Amino acid sequence: MKFDTLKAARRYWIVGAVIAMIGVLLARVVAPHFEARPRSLLNVAGRLLGMAGMVVIAIGISRRVSAAQKDEQL
């Protein structure tokens, strides 16, 4: 049971990290090559993607902790 929990947690970490990296690349690498208005929109979108990636990681950690607590109660 513990192996399945770690495997699921790893998926959240990978997906969250990829989403966050795409957001950082969008905000830091792609956005500066555009004019003012599109740059602002891409910058905001990249930052939101970065935060969304961190939220995915936090959800994975929360589920792993709750699964560990259920295992302890058994």
N, C-alpha and C positions, 0 to 999 in steps of 0.2 A: 504494500500500500504506500509506503514511504517513497519508493522509486517513482511511482506514478505522479506523486505530488511534486517531486523535484523535476521530473520531465515536463510537467505542465508549467512550472514556474520558469523553467528555462525558455519556453516558448514566449512567455510574456516579456522576458528580458530581451530576447532577440527582436521581437516585433517592435517593442517600445524603443529600443536603441536605433533600429532602422528608421522608424518614423521621425525620431528626434534628429538623426543625422541628415535626413532629407530636408527637414526644416532648417537646420543650421546652414546647409549648403544653399538652400534657396535664399535665405536672408543675407548670408555673408558673401557668397560667391556670385550668384545669379543677379540679385537685385541691384548691385552697384553698376551694372552695365546698361541699365535702362534710364530713361528720363524721370523727372520728378514724380509724377503721379503713379506710373506703373511701379517705380522703385518703392514708393511708400506701400502700395498694395502688396507687392511681393515680400517686402520686409515684414509686414504685419502677418501675412500668411505663413511665412517661415517661422516666425516667433511662435505663432499659434500651433504649428505642427510640432515644434520643439517641446512646447508645454504638453501637447497631447501625448507625445511619446513618453514623457515623464509620468503622466497620468496612467498610461497603460502599464508601466512598470510598477507603479504604486498599487494598482488593482491586483496585479499578479502577486505582489508581496502580501497584500491583505488576504487573498485567497489561500496562499500558502500557510500563513499564520493561523487562519481559522481552521484549515484542514489539520494542522498539527495539534491544535487544541482539541479537536474532535477525537484524534487518535489517542491523546492522553486520557481522555475521559473513558475510553473503552478499556 
